[in-house]
Amino acid sequence: MPTPERTAKIAAYRQNLLPFAVAVVNMSKEMNIGSLLRTAHAAAVRELILVGETSYNTYAAATAEKWTPVRCVPAPAEFVAEAQAAGHSLVAVERDPRAISLFEAAYPPRPVFVLGAEKYGVPPEILDASTLIVEIPQWGLVPSLNVAAAGSLVIYDHLAKLCGARAAVKAPASLADLRRLAESIP
Ligand SMILES: C[S@@+](CC[C@H](N)C(=O)[O-])C[C@H]1O[C@@H](n2cnc3c(N)ncnc32)[C@H](O)[C@@H]1O
């Protein structure tokens, strides 16, 4: 039986989920999805969308799956249509000639950050439908980052830029403050 404090914390968390989402497409390693879900949960992401995948590793999620909604969409075309109908902006996280560096990226309102499969990346139809493609600069000799690491970097870059956009809110005191801030940006 949770304590009253824990019950209140759970209610506040659910009430203040932030207006952005994360999606992964055709991911093959369930551990990566679980790991990304753990970061998404820490950052109060509204939901994690699994495109073309239906399961993930709950060990890596470390119970985040209990609190952060996870939804499955069968295919990229359906995912794109749904996001567009809901007025969400797709932000593909990918190395691509059209990509903007993470250091310069300005994220659109209500973004859905889309991560690609370990082997094949974000599919072309999602890249083409994206408002923005963001690339994390690399200087190493390995050609790409782990997908969960890449997603985590972009999630926290988004939060850092949200807070930076309002000088008065350098370090939000609470999740409710952060949600009000996120929703105040048109
Ligand atoms: C391991 S990478 C995919 C590598 C794939 N073999 C390729 O060459 O496209 C898996 C996913 O992590 C993300 N990712 C990895 N490194 C990235 C980077 N430097 N910038 C942006 N996204 C990255 C992308 O979403 C990518 O689809």
The ligand as an SDF file (V2000), in Angstrom:
LIG
                    3D

 27 29  0  0  0  0  0  0  0  0999 V2000
   22.7600    2.8770  -34.2720 C   0  0  0  0  0  0  0  0  0  0  0  0
   21.9230    4.1310  -35.0740 S   0  0  0  0  0  0  0  0  0  0  0  0
   21.5570    3.5530  -36.7120 C   0  0  0  0  0  0  0  0  0  0  0  0
   22.7430    3.2730  -37.5030 C   0  0  0  0  0  0  0  0  0  0  0  0
   22.3870    2.7780  -38.9160 C   0  0  0  0  0  0  0  0  0  0  0  0
   23.1980    1.6290  -39.1640 N   0  0  0  0  0  0  0  0  0  0  0  0
   22.6330    3.8310  -39.9250 C   0  0  0  0  0  0  0  0  0  0  0  0
   23.7260    3.8760  -40.4480 O   0  0  0  0  0  0  0  0  0  0  0  0
   21.7260    4.6420  -40.1900 O   0  0  0  0  0  0  0  0  0  0  0  0
   20.2890    3.9910  -34.4010 C   0  0  0  0  0  0  0  0  0  0  0  0
   19.5790    5.2880  -34.2620 C   0  0  0  0  0  0  0  0  0  0  0  0
   20.2220    6.0790  -33.2850 O   0  0  0  0  0  0  0  0  0  0  0  0
   20.0510    7.4540  -33.5890 C   0  0  0  0  0  0  0  0  0  0  0  0
   21.3920    8.0580  -33.7300 N   0  0  0  0  0  0  0  0  0  0  0  0
   22.5800    7.4440  -33.5300 C   0  0  0  0  0  0  0  0  0  0  0  0
   23.5880    8.3060  -33.6940 N   0  0  0  0  0  0  0  0  0  0  0  0
   23.0260    9.5070  -33.9930 C   0  0  0  0  0  0  0  0  0  0  0  0
   23.5540   10.8120  -34.2470 C   0  0  0  0  0  0  0  0  0  0  0  0
   24.8430   11.0670  -34.2200 N   0  0  0  0  0  0  0  0  0  0  0  0
   22.6770   11.8040  -34.5090 N   0  0  0  0  0  0  0  0  0  0  0  0
   21.3470   11.5720  -34.5140 C   0  0  0  0  0  0  0  0  0  0  0  0
   20.8060   10.3710  -34.2830 N   0  0  0  0  0  0  0  0  0  0  0  0
   21.6270    9.3470  -34.0170 C   0  0  0  0  0  0  0  0  0  0  0  0
   19.2190    7.5150  -34.8490 C   0  0  0  0  0  0  0  0  0  0  0  0
   17.8620    7.6480  -34.4980 O   0  0  0  0  0  0  0  0  0  0  0  0
   19.4990    6.1610  -35.4760 C   0  0  0  0  0  0  0  0  0  0  0  0
   18.4800    5.7860  -36.3690 O   0  0  0  0  0  0  0  0  0  0  0  0
  1  2  1  0
  2  3  1  0
  2 10  1  0
  3  4  1  0
  4  5  1  0
  5  6  1  0
  5  7  1  0
  7  8  2  0
  7  9  1  0
 10 11  1  0
 11 12  1  0
 11 26  1  0
 12 13  1  0
 13 14  1  0
 13 24  1  0
 14 15  1  0
 14 23  1  0
 15 16  2  0
 16 17  1  0
 17 18  1  0
 17 23  2  0
 18 19  1  0
 18 20  2  0
 20 21  1  0
 21 22  2  0
 22 23  1  0
 24 25  1  0
 24 26  1  0
 26 27  1  0
M  CHG  2   2   1   9  -1
M  END
$$$$
